[in-house]
């Protein structure tokens, strides 16, 4: 299975998750500033919540995606307060006719003193386990 990992982060929380996932799957996690040029079965897309929404960089990345190059997107997210970015990301991807996996990985992210140390080692291990399950690499 061919996979890619892309993310956007302001604080580094989402990058931690995506780096762990990419390392476990033997690929490189890249910022959404790096366009997806290869065709992939699964694209792990990491985002986080800023002011109750996904960052414009995620919106631009999704808008620039070639639907013929993505089998399906797996949402990965962090947030201090909201439950996830899934609904927002799914709406953007669905509008582009890009399939979205119904399963996602989300965990709390540190924001100032809130959720200090998150994502932690347990969160990273859970993200890796989730990614391996999604790719059949158990």
Secondary structure, 3 states (H helix, E strand, C coil): CCEEEEECCCCCHHHHHHHHHHHHHCCCEEECCCCCCCCEEEEEEEEEEECCEECHHHHHHHHHCCHHHEEEEEEEEEECCCCCCHHHHHHHHHHCCCCECCCCEEEECCECCECCCCCCHHHHHHHHHHHHHHHCCC
